[in-house]
């Protein structure tokens, strides 16, 4: 295993307006059924990546897909990023099972998602 505190992009979330229609399209694209399927989130596991569909993502401030960089220490990475000029968009919070997510924006407003598994 690498000593890097960043494990790469393993999760990409897509805001969708119609979850049922989006689920059908992504299932056809990926060739697998969802591994998480609820009224508030649909997720697929394929090729070592997690592809998630977030209904009404625009209401959560998602205006485009967000790639989530998996990190070992989310607080330390946010401190490092803000010291380098990024701004916190979404503070770290638990989304279940000890998984923490957060996001920052780079100086051009691009959203960088961060994810730390417990």
Residue pairs with C-beta under 8 A, 6 or more apart in sequence:
5 71
5 72
5 73
5 76
5 77
6 69
6 70
6 71
6 72
6 77
7 69
7 70
7 71
7 72
8 69
8 70
9 49
9 67
9 68
9 69
9 70
10 48
10 49
10 50
10 68
10 70
10 115
11 49
11 50
11 51
11 52
11 67
11 68
11 70
11 113
11 115
12 49
12 50
12 51
12 52
12 65
12 66
12 67
12 68
13 52
13 53
13 54
13 57
13 62
13 65
13 66
13 68
13 113
14 22
14 26
14 51
14 52
14 53
14 54
14 57
14 65
15 54
15 56
15 57
15 58
15 60
15 62
15 63
15 64
15 65
16 22
16 53
16 54
16 55
16 57
17 55
17 56
17 58
18 55
19 39
19 42
19 53
19 55
22 42
22 53
23 34
23 37
23 42
23 53
26 34
26 42
26 44
26 51
26 53
27 33
27 34
27 44
30 44
30 46
30 51
31 46
32 44
32 45
32 46
33 44
34 42
34 43
34 44
35 43
35 44
35 45
36 42
36 43
36 52
37 43
39 55
40 55
41 52
41 53
41 54
41 55
42 52
42 53
43 50
43 51
43 52
43 53
44 50
44 51
44 52
54 60
54 62
61 89
61 90
64 111
66 103
66 111
66 113
67 112
67 113
68 101
68 113
68 114
68 115
69 77
69 112
69 113
69 114
69 115
70 115
70 116
70 117
71 77
71 114
71 115
71 116
72 116
73 116
74 92
74 100
74 102
74 114
74 115
74 116
75 92
77 114
78 88
78 92
78 102
78 104
78 114
81 104
81 112
82 88
82 104
85 106
85 107
86 104
86 105
86 106
86 107
86 112
87 104
87 105
88 102
88 103
88 104
89 103
89 104
89 105
89 111
90 101
90 102
90 103
91 102
92 100
92 101
92 102
92 114
92 116
93 100
93 101
93 102
94 100
95 101
97 118
98 117
98 118
99 115
99 116
99 117
99 118
100 115
100 116
100 118
101 113
101 114
101 115
101 116
102 113
102 114
103 111
103 112
103 113
103 114
104 111
104 112
104 114
105 111
105 112
106 112
